[in-house]
Amino acid sequence: MVGRVIIINRGDCCQERINPFNIHIGDSELIHTNPKCGGDHQIDVSQPSISVPCEGMKGRYVGVRLPGPSRTLTLCEVHISGIVKCSPGYFRCADKYTCILSWRRCDGTSDCPDRSDEERCVCSRIPEDFQLNSRLTMLPNPMKQTTAEEIRNSSAVELLNSSYSIAGEHHPELREFVSTVIFPGCNVTKENLHHCPSSNITASCVGRQLLPCRSWCEEVFSMSEALMRDLLPPCELFPSPQHACWNPEPAVKDTEVCYHGTGTNYRGAWSTTTSGAKSLEWSDDNYKAEYPWANLDKNYCRNPTGLERPFCLTEDDSVSCADRGPPIYGKRTPSKRFYLLEEKVTYTCNDGYMLEYGYPREVRCRQGNSSSAGVWEYHMPTCSVNYKRRLQKELLGTYSASLAPDENVTINFWGEVEQIVNLDEKKEQLLASLIIDFTWYDARLKWNPKYYGDIETFSVPGKDIWIPAFTLKRK
């Protein structure tokens, strides 16, 4: 279903070259035979684009056509969008076509094209029957619930109520985490605080939304049942500490900061390994780029990769494998300076390349002969050129199967009756097996084998190239 079509103005020519134009939407490759969206449209060359509403229309092909004789459209950039249904963890802008992450709503920066994400940033009190101290909250939440009544009738509130009696081990901050997802916090400035009394809150009580920090989510989810992970948005949709987010103060015992579970949310200042080695700073850009949410401060021990406990970066006196870097024309995941025992690295090749035959895709860090050094179980794989993939991409990347190779195409064909399957003389019906072979020249599909690993023949699905129409007629 198409909601609207946006024509982009590159600003490199004149309006008479495109005005007027028609938009056709349908399932036919012949654009002009598809239903037309509206009538003749005009674009003002002083504007960057024109948005044409086409709500309710649907089809496989969307085309722009210039009506009238001898008018050719050589290149046109078109953006197509439909009215979207945003997944949990996302907020739908008022234009109905754009989804943004929920935590970007009411964060002080406009992210929706129509700026609707920074409107109605009003805080209200949580009703007392939820037993959450009636703190301030801001709705809708990441599950798109806009009122307390909607929350009361949802499965999410069942999770909140059952957090008192969940069997087995679970995170001690489980209830607080769930309540902050269902009822996002509201950060109000001192200037606006007087508009937010304990009762009779008005529209003047405005603030910024606070959802749980991702590191808190990762730690809670590591100790949770599948039910909770099914009901709540995934952790990657929650904000990092660099953005405004809510993280409870950690528990402290004898001046030491505690952690729960695997310690993914550990924010203490411990910086020494169990053997006494001093840790290195988290200065590697790969770590900070891949785990911006993991509180990687100074040289403090952390657990961004989800190991059994927080760890420190060290160059010696620890059982680990040094990073071998990515293969040429490839990459590895995760990318780190050191890997603990049994930690796994996955190697992949860039587009147009492939792992050479015989190399495993996954490699683990194993215990070596020394107590303080690890070894990789296999050699690092090598990426070689995937000539077939490159040829397919370069040949068909700009190819249009709906266009003939030339105005005058010479098509050679031959055919033969392979077998007479059935002959009914009374009904004058003949059922036969035929073979028909076509050959023609299409310069768009020409290549030099020496640049593509000496590939001289190449097979593609028939739907990807232009094929002549063939009709058998009587007599």
C-alpha positions in Angstrom: 0.0 0.0 0.0 1.4 3.4 -1.1 0.9 6.4 1.1 2.6 9.1 -0.9 5.2 9.6 -3.6 8.0 12.2 -3.2 9.7 13.6 -6.3 13.1 15.0 -5.6 14.3 18.2 -7.3 18.0 17.9 -8.1 17.9 21.6 -9.3 20.0 20.8 -12.4 17.5 21.9 -15.1 14.3 23.6 -15.8 10.7 23.0 -14.9 9.4 22.6 -18.5 11.4 19.4 -18.7 9.2 17.7 -16.1 6.0 19.8 -15.8 3.4 18.5 -16.1 4.0 14.8 -15.0 1.8 11.9 -14.0 2.3 9.2 -11.4 1.1 5.6 -12.2 0.9 2.8 -9.6 0.0 -0.8 -10.4 1.2 -4.3 -11.2 1.9 -3.8 -15.0 5.4 -3.2 -16.3 3.8 -0.9 -18.8 3.7 2.2 -16.6 1.1 4.1 -18.6 -1.5 1.2 -18.3 -1.5 1.4 -14.5 -4.0 3.5 -12.5 -3.0 7.2 -12.3 -2.5 8.9 -8.9 -4.4 12.2 -9.3 -4.1 14.2 -12.5 -1.3 16.3 -13.9 1.2 17.4 -11.3 3.6 20.4 -11.2 6.8 20.9 -9.3 8.1 24.3 -8.4 11.8 24.4 -9.3 12.5 26.6 -6.3 11.4 23.8 -4.0 13.5 20.8 -3.1 10.7 18.3 -3.6 7.0 17.7 -4.2 5.0 15.3 -2.1 2.0 13.7 -3.9 -0.5 11.8 -1.7 -1.6 8.5 -3.1 -3.3 6.9 -0.1 -5.1 3.7 -0.8 -3.2 2.9 -4.0 -1.1 -0.3 -4.3 0.9 -2.1 -6.9 4.3 -3.5 -7.7 5.4 -0.6 -9.9 5.4 3.1 -9.3 6.3 5.2 -12.3 6.6 8.8 -13.3 5.4 9.6 -16.8 5.5 12.7 -18.9 2.2 13.1 -20.9 2.3 14.3 -24.4 4.4 13.6 -27.6 8.2 13.5 -27.7 8.7 14.0 -23.9 11.3 11.7 -22.4 12.2 11.3 -18.7 15.8 10.4 -18.6 16.4 10.3 -14.8 14.1 10.8 -11.9 14.7 10.3 -8.2 11.5 9.1 -6.5 10.9 8.2 -2.8 7.9 6.0 -2.1 6.4 5.6 1.4 3.2 4.2 2.9 1.4 4.9 6.1 3.6 3.0 8.5 2.9 0.9 11.6 5.8 1.4 14.0 7.1 -1.5 16.0 7.3 -1.5 19.8 10.2 0.7 20.8 9.4 3.3 18.1 7.2 6.5 18.0 5.2 7.4 14.9 5.4 11.0 13.9 2.3 12.9 13.1 2.9 12.7 9.4 2.1 8.9 9.7 5.1 8.0 7.5 8.0 8.3 9.8 9.1 6.2 12.8 11.8 7.3 15.3 13.1 5.5 18.4 10.9 6.1 21.4 13.7 7.6 23.5 14.2 10.4 20.9 10.7 11.7 21.7 10.8 14.8 23.9 14.6 14.8 24.2 15.0 18.4 23.3 15.9 17.8 19.6 13.4 17.5 16.7 13.8 14.1 14.9 10.4 14.0 13.0 10.2 15.9 9.8 7.2 17.7 11.1 8.8 18.1 14.6 5.8 16.4 16.2 8.1 14.4 18.5 8.8 17.6 20.6 5.1 18.4 21.0 2.9 17.6 24.1 5.9 16.7 26.3 3.7 16.9 29.3 4.4 15.0 32.6 1.7 13.5 34.8 1.5 11.5 38.0 1.3 7.7 38.0 -2.0 6.7 39.5 -1.7 5.5 43.1 -3.2 2.0 42.4 0.0 1.0 40.5 1.9 1.5 43.8 4.9 3.3 42.2 5.1 6.2 44.6 3.0 8.4 42.2 6.2 9.7 40.5 6.1 11.8 37.3 5.8 10.0 34.0 5.4 10.8 30.3 3.3 8.8 27.9 3.1 7.2 25.4 5.5 4.5 26.4 7.6 2.4 24.0 4.6 0.0 23.7 2.6 3.0 22.3 0.2 3.0 25.3 -1.0 6.5 25.9 -3.2 6.3 29.0 -3.1 4.6 32.4 -6.3 2.7 31.4 -4.6 1.2 28.3 -1.7 0.1 30.6 -4.2 -1.5 33.1 -5.7 -3.6 30.3 -2.3 -4.7 28.8 -0.1 -7.8 29.3 2.7 -5.5 30.3 1.0 -4.6 33.6 0.7 -8.3 34.3 4.5 -8.5 34.1 4.7 -5.6 36.5 2.4 -7.2 39.0 4.0 -10.6 38.8 7.5 -9.2 39.4 6.9 -9.7 43.1 6.5 -13.5 42.7 8.6 -14.6 39.7 10.1 -18.0 40.5 13.9 -18.6 40.3 16.7 -16.1 40.1 15.9 -12.7 38.6 17.4 -9.3 38.7 16.7 -7.5 42.0 15.9 -4.3 40.1 13.5 -6.2 37.8 10.3 -4.4 39.0 12.0 -1.0 38.9 13.2 -1.6 35.3 9.8 -2.8 34.1 8.0 0.1 35.7 10.4 2.6 34.0 9.6 1.0 30.6 5.9 1.1 31.2 5.9 4.5 32.8 8.9 6.4 31.4 10.4 8.9 33.8 10.0 12.6 33.3 12.9 15.0 33.9 11.6 18.4 34.9 13.8 21.5 35.2 13.7 23.6 38.4 12.0 26.4 36.4 9.1 24.1 35.5 8.9 22.2 38.8 6.5 24.6 40.3 4.0 23.7 37.6 4.1 20.1 38.8 2.5 19.9 42.3 1.6 16.6 43.8 -1.9 17.0 42.4 -3.8 19.0 39.7 -1.0 18.8 37.2 -1.6 21.0 34.2 -0.2 21.1 30.6 2.4 23.5 31.9 4.2 20.6 33.6 6.6 19.8 30.8 9.9 18.0 30.8 12.0 15.4 28.9 11.3 11.7 28.7 13.7 9.3 30.5 13.7 5.6 29.4 16.0 3.0 31.0 19.6 3.0 29.8 20.6 0.2 27.5 23.3 -1.2 29.9 20.6 -1.6 32.6 18.3 -3.4 30.1 21.1 -5.7 29.0 21.9 -6.7 32.6 18.2 -7.2 33.6 17.5 -9.2 30.4 20.5 -11.5 31.0 18.7 -12.7 34.2 15.1 -12.7 32.8 12.7 -15.2 31.4 11.7 -15.3 27.8 8.2 -13.9 28.6 9.7 -10.5 29.6 11.8 -10.3 26.5 8.7 -11.0 24.4 6.6 -8.3 26.1 9.2 -5.5 26.1 11.2 -3.9 23.3 14.7 -5.3 22.7 17.6 -3.6 24.5 19.2 -2.2 21.3 16.2 0.2 21.2 17.1 1.8 24.5 19.4 4.9 24.8 23.1 5.1 25.7 24.4 7.1 28.7 25.4 9.9 26.2 21.7 10.5 25.8 19.3 11.2 28.6 18.3 7.9 30.2 17.5 6.5 33.6 19.9 4.2 35.5 19.4 3.5 39.2 22.2 4.2 41.7 24.3 1.0 42.1 24.4 -0.8 45.4 27.6 -0.2 47.5 29.2 -2.5 50.0 32.2 -1.4 52.0 32.9 1.4 49.5 32.9 -1.1 46.6 30.2 -0.8 43.9 28.3 -4.0 43.4 27.0 -5.6 40.3 24.2 -8.1 39.5 24.3 -11.1 37.2 27.0 -10.7 34.6 27.7 -7.1 35.5 26.8 -5.6 32.1 25.6 -2.5 34.0 28.6 -2.3 36.4 29.8 1.3 36.8 32.4 0.9 39.6 36.0 2.1 39.5 37.7 -1.3 39.8 40.7 -1.4 37.4 42.8 -4.4 38.4 42.6 -8.0 37.4 42.4 -10.9 39.9 46.1 -11.5 39.4 46.9 -7.8 40.2 47.6 -6.6 36.7 46.7 -3.0 35.9 44.2 -2.6 33.1 44.4 -0.5 30.0 42.1 2.4 29.1 39.2 1.8 26.8 40.8 3.9 24.1 40.2 1.5 21.2 37.8 3.1 18.8 36.4 -0.3 17.9 35.2 -0.9 21.4 33.6 2.5 21.8 32.0 2.4 18.4 30.5 -1.0 18.9 29.5 -0.6 22.5 28.7 3.1 23.1 26.2 2.1 25.7 28.5 0.1 27.9 29.9 2.9 30.3 33.4 2.4 28.9 35.1 4.9 31.2 38.9 5.3 31.7 40.5 1.9 32.5 37.6 0.6 34.7 36.6 -3.1 34.3 33.4 -3.5 32.3 31.5 -6.2 30.5 30.3 -4.9 27.1 30.4 -8.4 25.4 28.2 -10.3 27.8 30.8 -12.5 29.4 30.4 -14.2 32.8 31.6 -11.1 34.6 33.2 -7.7 34.1 36.8 -7.8 32.7 39.8 -5.5 32.2 41.9 -4.9 29.1 45.5 -6.1 29.7 48.5 -6.7 27.6 50.0 -9.4 29.8 49.5 -11.6 32.9 46.0 -12.6 31.7 44.8 -15.6 29.7 43.6 -14.0 26.4 44.2 -14.0 22.7 45.5 -10.9 20.9 43.4 -9.4 18.1 44.6 -10.5 14.7 42.6 -7.8 12.9 40.2 -8.2 10.1 41.0 -10.2 7.0 41.9 -8.2 3.9 38.6 -7.2 2.2 36.7 -8.4 5.3 35.8 -7.8 8.9 35.5 -9.6 12.3 32.8 -9.5 14.9 33.2 -8.4 17.7 36.3 -6.2 17.1 38.4 -6.0 20.2 42.1 -5.7 21.3 42.0 -8.9 23.4 39.6 -11.9 23.6 39.1 -14.0 26.7 39.3 -17.8 26.6 36.5 -19.5 24.7 35.4 -16.1 23.2 34.4 -16.5 19.6 35.2 -14.3 16.6 33.2 -14.4 13.4 34.9 -13.5 10.1 32.9 -12.2 7.1 34.0 -10.8 3.7 33.0 -7.5 2.1 30.4 -7.4 -0.7 32.0 -8.9 -3.8 34.3 -11.2 -1.8 34.0 -14.6 -0.3 35.9 -16.8 2.2 38.3 -19.1 0.5 37.3 -22.8 0.6 38.4 -24.7 3.7 38.5 -21.8 6.1 36.0 -21.8 9.0 33.9 -18.7 9.6 34.1 -18.9 13.4 37.3 -19.1 15.4 37.7 -19.4 19.2 40.4 -18.4 21.7 41.9 -21.5 23.3 44.3 -22.2 26.2 47.9 -22.2 25.0 51.0 -23.8 26.5 51.6 -20.8 28.7 49.2 -20.0 31.6 49.0 -16.4 30.5 48.6 -16.7 26.8 45.9 -18.0 24.5 46.1 -19.2 21.0 43.6 -19.2 18.1 42.3 -22.6 17.2 42.5 -21.9 13.4 44.4 -19.6 11.1 42.6 -16.4 10.1 40.6 -16.9 6.9 41.3 -15.2 3.6 38.8 -13.3 1.5 39.1 -13.7 -2.3 37.2 -11.9 -5.1 33.8 -13.4 -5.8 33.9 -12.8 -9.5 30.5 -14.2 -10.2 28.9 -12.0 -7.5 30.8 -8.9 -8.8 29.8 -9.6 -12.4 26.1 -10.1 -11.5 26.1 -6.9 -9.4 27.8 -4.7 -12.1 25.9 -6.1 -15.0 22.4 -6.0 -13.5 22.8 -3.1 -11.1 21.7 -0.5 -13.7 19.9 -3.0 -16.1 16.2 -2.6 -16.7 14.4 -5.9 -17.7 11.4 -3.9 -18.9 13.4 -2.2 -21.7 14.4 -3.9 -25.0 18.2 -3.7 -25.8 17.6 -1.5 -28.9 14.7 -0.2 -31.0 15.5 -2.8 -33.7 16.5 -6.1 -32.2 17.3 -9.1 -34.4 16.0 -12.2 -32.8 17.1 -15.6 -34.1 15.1 -18.6 -33.1 14.5 -22.2 -34.0 12.1 -24.8 -32.8 11.3 -28.4 -33.1 8.6 -30.8 -32.0 10.3 -33.1 -29.6 7.4 -35.5 -29.0 3.8 -36.0 -30.0 2.1 -36.6 -26.7 -1.5 -37.0 -27.8 -3.3 -36.7 -31.1 -7.1 -36.5 -31.2 -8.2 -36.4 -34.9 -11.9 -36.1 -34.1 -11.5 -33.0 -32.0 -8.6 -31.8 -34.1 -6.4 -31.4 -31.1 -2.7 -32.1 -30.9 -0.7 -32.2 -27.6 3.0 -32.0 -28.3 6.3 -31.2 -26.5 8.1 -28.3 -28.1 11.6 -26.9 -27.8 12.1 -23.2 -28.9 15.5 -21.5 -28.7 16.0 -17.8 -28.9 19.2 -15.8 -29.4 19.7 -12.1 -29.6 22.4 -9.5 -28.9 22.1 -7.2 -25.9 25.2 -4.9 -25.5 24.2 -4.1 -22.0 25.2 -7.6 -20.9 28.7 -7.6 -22.4 31.8 -8.0 -20.3 35.5 -8.7 -20.7 36.3 -12.1 -19.1 39.9 -11.1 -18.1 38.5 -8.7 -15.5 36.2 -11.3 -14.0 38.3 -14.4 -13.3 38.0 -15.6 -17.0 34.2 -16.1 -16.6 32.9 -16.5 -20.2 29.4 -17.7 -19.5 27.0 -16.5 -16.9 23.4 -17.7 -16.0 20.8 -15.5 -14.5 17.0 -16.0 -13.9 14.9 -15.1 -16.9 13.0 -12.5 -14.8 16.2 -10.4 -14.4 16.7 -9.7 -18.2 14.6 -8.6 -21.1 13.1 -11.6 -23.0 11.1 -11.3 -26.2 7.4 -12.1 -26.2 6.6 -15.2 -28.3 3.1 -16.2 -29.4 2.2 -19.4 -31.3 -0.5 -18.7 -33.8 -2.7 -21.2 -35.8 -1.5 -22.2 -39.3 
